[in-house]
Amino acid sequence: MKPNGEFCHSLLDLTYSDGLLDKNMTRPVSLSSLKVTKHHIPAYGSFPNTSLQHHPLLIYHGCFPSSVTASSVEAHLTSTGVVAPAWRFPMYRQHHYHSTTHEVLVVTSGAARLCFGGGGNPGKVEQQVDQGDVMVVPAGVAHAMIEDHGGFQMVGSYPVGGEQWDMCTGEEGEKGEAWKRIQKLRWFDRDPVYGDQGPTISA
């Protein structure tokens, strides 16, 4: 995720007409051909991971074609209307999580190896992600970049109408209010990529 106030790029700076959205939009693969992996990650130290809400980390592998661009992803997500694109950036190497919102990440260029769950967590997930992959990261799930394989870039998005994301780094003092916020968060009732259908709804 990109730090508050330091967006590399924001949709607030863009104005899309209906025609431009249609022109720039990249369609995801069909649901019938989509490969999805789901990961439940145990709490580790002060990283709650999926232990509070019990919604898994979801990875949509090859969801968008290799022709995908950041602009076309932003156009598609904006059209679907579930999440609002907020930034273009790789990912911090510091393990961190969000307590105020879930997060949707789409790889728009390059590849990287990411860690979910905290670096020392025996139940962590280390995953290489590539252009076109989508990650639905529940609030509380720690994440960090381990290695950039070259040109890695993502579009980060958050639920429409939701709270501004925060930055939690696994400090002991976060277990109180931050964990309570996570427990109260509402899950998606529509899929961020596919709308009225999709793996996130039933996760």
Secondary structure, 3 states (H helix, E strand, C coil): CCCCCCCCCCHHHCCCCHHHHHHHCCCCCCHHHCEEEEECCCCECCECCCCCCCCCEEEEECCCCCCCCHHHHHHHHHHHCCEEEEEEECCCCCCEECCCCCEEEEEEECEEEEEECCCCCCCCEEEEEECCCEEEECCCCCEEEEEECCCCEEEEEEECCCCCCCCECCCHHHHCHHHHHHHHCCCCCCECCCECCCHHHHC
